[in-house]
Amino acid sequence: MISKDIAQFRENLLQWFDKTHRKLPWRETKVPYRIWVSEVMLQQTQVKKVLEYYQKFVDRFPNVHSLAEADLQE
């Protein structure tokens, strides 16, 4: 069972997030591939840089099959 303090903390955190979170493209999708791409990109650089490349990348490689078939130089 969750203590009242933890439950209240969780509620406060969720309310804070709802008010302050940034709109990011990978938060607007439920497509696992797109979320995975963002996670990989975000491990390598800052959100600001990922925002510059994310949409171009998923436009060029819209699914894991197109990514797997791409030339390594791409």
Beta strands, then each sheet from edge to edge (+ up, - down):
end
